[in-house]
Amino acid sequence: MFVSSIILLITLILLAGIIFAIYFAIRSIVIRKNNNSNNLEQKFDKIIELLEKDKTD
């Protein structure tokens, strides 16, 4: 009885660890994609600024 309880506890701890690892992996991927889109948006804004500045000159 005692050994089976320990095995169950270890299994549940491992399962929780796997779930948290998947959660943080997906979260980091989503955050990285948002940063890339923000960088791309900033680059486009800079290009538009330079083009508008070039038009006025």
C-alpha positions, 0 to 999 in steps of 0.5 A: 500500500505504501509503495503504491502511494509513493509511485502514484505521488511520483507519477502525479508530480511528473505529470504536473511537471510535463504540463507546466513544461508544455505551458511555458514552452507554448507561452515563450513561443507566443511571446516570441512571435509577438515580439517579432511582429512588434519589431516588424511593425516598428521597421515598417513605421520607420520606413514610412517615416523615411519615405514621408520625410523624403517626399517633403524634401 
